[in-house]
Amino acid sequence: ATADEVCGVAFDATCSLVLLDSEGAPVGIDPTVPDEARRNVIVWMDHRSEEQAARINRGGHARLANVGGAVSPEMEVPKLLWLRDEMPHAFHAAATAEGGGKALDLADFLAYAAT
């Protein structure tokens, strides 16, 4: 297609989490090679945050009704809690106001990167 034929671009993804630092550079999330910035995505099927999801679910908050009664480790919030618990440097760089980075859903990252 030519540029004149393109009327829009859309992105879709399922609960994958992308981390960027304050400069927009990737933040590594692999605990086996934490400085490997190219590994900055926790894909949707990654269940490393099972304990964090269970902790959220045990809390029984009324908001759980909005997600079918329970969160899954595939969702972003348990993944962010895992990062806070297990990789605090990466969490701080990407997911706190002080760190100044970004923690984005993959679809949001693709739209961000395309603009």
Secondary structure in CASP SS format (residue, H / E / C, confidence):
PFRMAT SS
TARGET T0000
AUTHOR 0000-0000-0000
METHOD secondary structure of the structure
MODEL  1
A C 1.00
T C 1.00
A H 1.00
D H 1.00
E H 1.00
V C 1.00
C C 1.00
G C 1.00
V C 1.00
A C 1.00
F C 1.00
D C 1.00
A C 1.00
T C 1.00
C C 1.00
S C 1.00
L E 1.00
V E 1.00
L E 1.00
L E 1.00
D C 1.00
S C 1.00
E C 1.00
G C 1.00
A C 1.00
P E 1.00
V C 1.00
G C 1.00
I C 1.00
D C 1.00
P C 1.00
T C 1.00
V C 1.00
P C 1.00
D C 1.00
E C 1.00
A C 1.00
R C 1.00
R C 1.00
N C 1.00
V E 1.00
I E 1.00
V C 1.00
W C 1.00
M C 1.00
D C 1.00
H C 1.00
R C 1.00
S C 1.00
E H 1.00
E H 1.00
Q H 1.00
A H 1.00
A H 1.00
R H 1.00
I H 1.00
N H 1.00
R H 1.00
G H 1.00
G C 1.00
H C 1.00
A H 1.00
R H 1.00
L H 1.00
A H 1.00
N H 1.00
V H 1.00
G C 1.00
G C 1.00
A C 1.00
V C 1.00
S C 1.00
P C 1.00
E C 1.00
M C 1.00
E H 1.00
V H 1.00
P H 1.00
K H 1.00
L H 1.00
L H 1.00
W H 1.00
L H 1.00
R H 1.00
D H 1.00
E H 1.00
M C 1.00
P H 1.00
H H 1.00
A H 1.00
F H 1.00
H H 1.00
A H 1.00
A H 1.00
A H 1.00
T C 1.00
A C 1.00
E C 1.00
G C 1.00
G C 1.00
G C 1.00
K E 1.00
A E 1.00
L E 1.00
D E 1.00
L H 1.00
A H 1.00
D H 1.00
F H 1.00
L H 1.00
A H 1.00
Y H 1.00
A H 1.00
A H 1.00
T C 1.00
END
